[in-house]
Amino acid sequence: MLALDLLFRGDVSPKDPGAPEYAQMVSAMGDRPLGMQAAQLIGIARWLVGRGAQRIRLESTGARSQISTLTAAALEPAQFSGVEIHDGIESLAKLLEAPITYEAAPDLFCLDLYKEFDVDWLAALAKAK
């Protein structure tokens, strides 16, 4: 088992009051924090496989982790043996209806994702091997 914090979360989140601006600068340069987190998960999975891991199952808790986890698994479904979500959301629409600010969750503000996908679609893609 390996537990980790993704970019812009937990111990790897910038701690100063301007922390959300880091994510905003990343977005302004053409990258998305969500994409970077998904790439981070995929990279760690590849690293683990290179060290002999046979099966890599992703497990996450909460909406922010859920979306990062499902995005990574949807992009590289063969890399992961399974995905388990705890306390997730049923639809991305919930994030648009809830009073979530950019400062609280900059990685969730990936509007092109909302336009093209929803949680059930990401989950289905994550299962396609």
Protein Blocks (a to p, Z undefined) as FASTA:
>chain_A
ZZdddehiajllcfbfklmmmmmmmmmnopafklmmmmmmmmmmmmmmmnopabdcddde
djklmmmmmmmmmmmmmlpgbdcdehiafbfklmmmpccdfklmmmlmcfklmmmmcfkl
mmmmmmpZZ
